[in-house]
Amino acid sequence: MGQQALERSFGRLTMTRIGVLPVLLAFVLPSCGEKGASPLRTPTIVSAKSGVEMALVPGGSFTMGSDRNEEGDEPAHTVFVSPFCIDTHEVTQAEYERLMGKNPSLWKDPKNPVEQIRWSQAAAYCNARSREEGLRPAYDEKTGACDFAADGYRLPTEAEWEYACRAGTTTTWFFGNSPAELGDYAWFRDNCMRTPQTVGQKLPNPWGLYDLYGNVWEWCHDYYAEDYYLRSPEREPRGPEKGNTRVIRGGAWSSKANQCRSAYRDQEYPQFTDVCFAADRNGLIGFRCVRPAPPAPPARTPRAPGPSF
């Protein structure tokens, strides 16, 4: 895939971190990930037509979950996900209000993550962003059903979120097994100012993604089931077919360090009442978007050698 193909999909390519060749390696050779090869550790950052920065994430296999006797995280199991693109930061209030015409956040600041977001509001934003860029919306906004074949935006599956968060690492946090450095990467209970903070102030993970730990919880596409890991497919798991709650990931500004682990999973009702929401999750839930990676160009058939003279 050359620069022109990427520009057709994303509007313009940001070349500040790497060039075109690693993009070719990531998407022309996705089978490398299926064989367990280490994914590219240098982030490839592109700009969507809206101007939002996204990371092109190579597909691959990884160990999802934990065997640390942590409730809901077990067991550790192998998962494969296809290449996808993910926002480098949580959707901001300015980005949300520009498309949706309103800002439901409790702590108003255009550079902060949008919060107090219901799952259905996040899905509606994904569709609005798709329509603006001429992409096919992924969500049926009446049922919440997702068309994963659509080229538009959607919420990450739980597997995609953890894969992007880990960025090829196998430690408890993507920076190691001790939470001592968490404050360098996250706004959480030990260093927050009791409110969400401007996105992108902390250090990113190895794939250039900010605020995966802390700041606000992030909605995933999946319905939640505590025992889902015992029966989930190895390839492209997308959660149970139905449920009462949806998965949230990453922790928030009020979370303990243990709740910000790469494997930690929690849940929330997608359509909570204001009373319940205010009592438990007030100003704690936001989201970021994903979309399928641009298709790899067809393989070129080598030309037969000509006659010798």
N, C-alpha and C positions, 0 to 999 in steps of 0.2 A: 504494500500500500504506500503510494507516494504522497507528497505534501498536498497535491491537488485533490486527491480522494479524501484526505482528512479535512481539507477546507470545505469540501462540499457537505460533509457531515456536521462540522462544527463551526463553520463560518471563518475562523482563522486559527492558526496553530501558534501556540506560544512555545518558542524554542529556547527559553531561558535556561532550561536544565539539561536537555539532551537533544540530539538531532533525530533525523528520520530513521536511520538504520536500526536503533533499538525498537522503534515502533514496528518495523517490518519483522523483527525477530519475535516480538511479543504476539503478533496476530497472524503472521503467515505460518508460524510453527506452533500452533496451540497444542499439538500432540506431545510436545516436550513436557508440558505440565501433567498430562495424563500418566506419564511414565514416572512421575515423582521427582522430576528435575526441579532444582531450586528456581523459584520465579525471579524475574528481574527485580533487583533491589533499588534501581534508580528510577524515581518517578518520572512518568511522561505526562506532562501537564498540557492540556488543551483548553481553549476557551469555547464555550457554547455560543451560539448566535446571540444569546441574551447577555453575554459577557461574563457569565458565571464560570469560574475555573473548575475543571474536572480532571481527575487522574484516570488515565487509561490503565486498567489493571489486567495483567496477563492471566489467563486461566491456569488452573493447576489443582493439584491435590494438597490437602493439608490435614492435620489432626485437629478436629473440632472438639470443644468441650474439655473436661478435666476429669481426672481420677483422684482428686484430692478430698473426696467425701464432702463435696460442696453440694448442697441441695439444689437440684435442678440442672446442674452442670454435667452430670454423669450419663453414660460413660464417655470417655474419650473415644473418638471413632474417626475413620478416614472419610473425607468428603472431597468430591471434585466439583468445581464450578467453572463455567465458561468465562471467557473474557468479558469484561463490562467496564463501564465508565461510572465514576462516583464523584459527587461534589467534594471538593477539597475542604469545604467548611459547611457548617450547619446553615440552613436557609435563614437569611437575616430578615429582620422586620421590614427593611426597605425593599428587599426582593419580593417578599410575600405581599406587601401592601401594593406594590406597583402592579401586580397581576390581579390580585383579589379585591382591591379597593378598600380594604380595611385591615386593621391591625389588632388582633385579640389579645396581645401580650399585656401582662400585668406591669412589667418594668419597661416603659417605652424608651427605646433608643434605636435608631435605624441601623446601627452597626451590631447590635446584639442579636442573638438567635431569636427568631420568633418562638414564643412559648404560649402555654395554655391552648395548645393545638390538639383537637380531636383527630383520631385516625382518619375519619372521613374528610376532614378539612385538608389534611396532608395529601390524601389521594386526589382531591379536587384540584389542589395546586399543581400536582404532577400533570394532570390532564390539561390544565390551562397553559402550562409551560410547553407541553407538547404541541398544542394547537398554535401557539404563537410562533413556533419554529417550523411549522408545516409537517410535524410528525404525527403518527397515528397514536391517539391516546390509548393507554394501557388499561384504564379502569372503567368498569361499569359503575357509575356513581350511585345507582339505586341498590345494587346488590353487593358491591365491593369486590366482585369477581375481577380477576386480572388476566389480560391477554398477554402472556409472556412472549408471544411472537411479535407483538407490536414493537415498532422502533422508537416509541415515545418513552417518556419518563415514568418511573414508578418508585415505590419504596424498595429498599434493598431487602432481599430475603435474609433471614437470620444467618444463614451460611455465608452469603456474600458479605454481610457486615463484619463477621468475625474474621473471614479471610482477608479483607481489606485492612482491618485493624491489626492483625498479626503481622502482615507484610513480610511473610516468610520466616517469622520468628516462632519459636516453640516455648518461650518462657512465659511466666505468669502475666507479666506486662510486656509490651513489645520492646522495652528497654532493659528488662532483666527480671529477676525473681524477687527482688526487694522493693518495697514501695518507697524507699528513701528518696528516689528521684522523681516521684510522681508530681510534685509541685512544679517541676520544670515543664511538664506536658499537660497539666490539667488544672482547672479550677474545681476544687472539691472541698470537703468540710474543713480541712485543716488550713486552707489558705484563702477561702472565698470571703467576699464581703457581704455574704448573705443575700446575694442577688446574682443573676447571670451576668456574664462579662462579654465585652466585644470579642467577636470571633477572631481567631488567628493570632492571638497575642502570645500563646505558649508555643513551645517547639512542636513541630509536626512529627508524625511517625515516619519510618523509612520510605514510605511511598508518598510522602508529601501531604498527608491528611491531618487536619487540625481538629482539636477538641473532641477526638473520639472518646477520650475519658473525660468525665465531668462536664461542667457547664450546664447542659440540659440532657436529659434522656432522649434517645432517638427512636422513633417508631420504626419497626420493621414490617414487612408485608405479612409475615406468618401469624396465623393463630397460634396460641400458646397451649402446649400440653407438657406437663412435667416429665412424662415418660416418653416423649416423642423420639428422643435419641435412641431408644431401644428398638425402634421400628422404622426409622427414617431411611430412605434410599441413599446409596453411596453417591449417586450422581444427581446433582441439582436438587437437593431437598428444598421444599417450599412450604413445609409445615403441614399440620393436619388440614383436612378439607373443610372443617368447621370447628367452631369453638365459641366461647363466651368472651375471651380476652385476646389481645394481640401482644406480641413480643415487643418489649422495649429493651434497649441496650445502652451500655456505656457509662451509666451513672450520671449524676448531676452535681450542681454546686453544693448541695447539702449532703452528698453521699460520702460514706466511709471509703477508705482506700480499697478495701476488699470488694466493694460493689463496683469498682472501676476496672476490675480485671478483664482481660480480653475474653475470657470464657463466661463471665457472669451474665446471667439472663434474668429478666424480670417480666412482669406482665401488667397490663392495664386494660380496663374496659374501653373499647373504642368510642362508645357514646356515653360518657359518664354524665351524671347530673352535676350541676354547678355546686351543690352542697357537698357531695362526695369529693368532687375535684378540688374544691377549695380546702377541704379538710386534709387531703393527703398528698396531692400532686400539684398544688398551686404553683404555676410558673416553673414547672420542672420538665415539661415534655416538649420537644421540638422534633426536627427531622432533617435529613438530607436526601437527595434524590440520586437514583441511578438510571442508566439506560443501557441497552445492549451496545457492545463495542461495534464499530463499523465493520462490515464484512471484509474478510481478507480477499485480495484480488485473486482471480483464477490463476492456477499454475500455468506457466508458459511452456508449450511443447517445444523442445529443442528442434531446430531445423536439421534435416538430414544433410550430411556432408555432400557437397557437389562433386562432380567428376574430377579426377586428377588429370593434369596435363603434363 
